[in-house]
Amino acid sequence: MFLASQLSVDLKTNILISGNIKQQTEQSLNNIKFLLELSGSSMEAIVKVNIYMRDVEKDFRDMNEIYKDYFVAGEEPARVTVQATSPLDGIDIEIDAIVFC
């Protein structure tokens, strides 16, 4: 399964949630977790993650601090992180995932 890019939006209201990179990372990963559980899967089934960040140099450490809490140490999926500007103001991160079903 390919899970399209998730960002810091409340999936119930479709309202963008701005905030610092930690808050945005947490919301994005919570969205991924919610969508996977809704489809009968889980975070453990993720095999690859792509992360698009507005400022990798400035925010990588803070993003990674939150990211690691969503995966078992040593069993994290493959990950690519690239710098990319979101067309949406206030959005500093987007995350997509490939999931083994």
C-alpha positions as CSV (number, residue, x, y, z in Angstrom):
1,M,0.0,0.0,0.0
2,F,1.2,3.5,-0.8
3,L,0.1,6.1,1.8
4,A,0.2,9.5,0.2
5,S,1.8,12.5,1.8
6,Q,0.5,13.4,5.2
7,L,1.0,16.7,6.8
8,S,-0.1,18.5,10.0
9,V,-3.8,18.6,9.2
10,D,-6.7,17.5,11.5
11,L,-8.2,14.7,9.4
12,K,-11.6,15.2,11.1
13,T,-11.9,18.9,10.3
14,N,-9.4,19.2,7.4
15,I,-7.9,22.2,9.1
16,L,-4.1,22.7,8.8
17,I,-2.4,22.7,12.2
18,S,0.6,25.0,12.2
19,G,3.2,24.8,15.0
20,N,6.8,23.9,15.4
21,I,8.4,21.0,13.7
22,K,7.8,18.7,16.6
23,Q,4.1,19.4,16.6
24,Q,3.8,19.1,12.9
25,T,5.8,15.8,12.9
26,E,3.6,14.4,15.6
27,Q,0.4,15.3,13.8
28,S,1.7,13.9,10.5
29,L,2.7,10.6,12.1
30,N,-0.6,10.4,14.1
31,N,-2.4,10.8,10.7
32,I,-0.4,7.9,9.2
33,K,-1.0,5.7,12.3
34,F,-4.8,6.5,12.2
35,L,-5.1,5.8,8.4
36,L,-3.1,2.5,8.7
37,E,-5.2,1.3,11.6
38,L,-8.4,2.3,9.7
39,S,-7.2,0.1,6.9
40,G,-6.4,-2.9,9.2
41,S,-2.7,-2.3,9.2
42,S,-0.2,-0.7,11.6
43,M,3.0,1.3,11.9
44,E,5.0,-1.9,12.1
45,A,4.0,-2.7,8.5
46,I,5.7,0.4,7.1
47,V,8.8,-0.6,5.0
48,K,9.8,2.8,3.7
49,V,9.2,6.4,4.6
50,N,9.8,9.6,2.6
51,I,10.1,12.8,4.6
52,Y,9.9,16.2,2.9
53,M,11.1,19.1,5.1
54,R,11.3,22.8,4.5
55,D,14.6,23.1,6.4
56,V,16.4,19.8,7.0
57,E,19.5,21.4,8.5
58,K,17.5,23.4,11.2
59,D,14.7,20.9,12.0
60,F,16.1,17.4,11.5
61,R,17.1,16.7,15.1
62,D,13.7,17.9,16.5
63,M,11.8,15.9,13.8
64,N,13.8,12.8,14.6
65,E,13.2,13.1,18.3
66,I,9.4,12.7,17.6
67,Y,9.8,10.2,14.7
68,K,11.7,7.6,16.8
69,D,8.8,7.4,19.3
70,Y,6.6,5.8,16.5
71,F,8.9,2.9,15.7
72,V,10.7,0.1,17.6
73,A,14.4,0.8,17.9
74,G,16.4,-1.2,15.5
75,E,13.3,-2.1,13.4
76,E,12.6,1.3,11.9
77,P,11.6,1.4,8.2
78,A,14.0,2.6,5.6
79,R,13.9,6.4,5.4
80,V,14.8,9.1,3.0
81,T,14.6,12.8,4.1
82,V,14.8,15.5,1.5
83,Q,14.5,19.3,1.7
84,A,11.4,20.5,-0.2
85,T,9.3,23.6,0.2
86,S,5.6,23.0,0.8
87,P,3.2,25.2,-1.3
88,L,1.2,25.6,1.9
89,D,2.2,28.4,4.3
90,G,3.2,27.2,7.7
91,I,3.7,23.6,6.7
92,D,7.3,22.5,7.3
93,I,7.0,18.7,6.9
94,E,5.1,16.1,4.8
95,I,5.5,12.3,5.3
96,D,4.5,9.4,3.0
97,A,4.9,5.7,3.5
98,I,5.1,2.4,1.7
99,V,3.4,-0.3,3.7
100,F,3.7,-4.1,3.3
101,C,0.2,-5.6,3.4
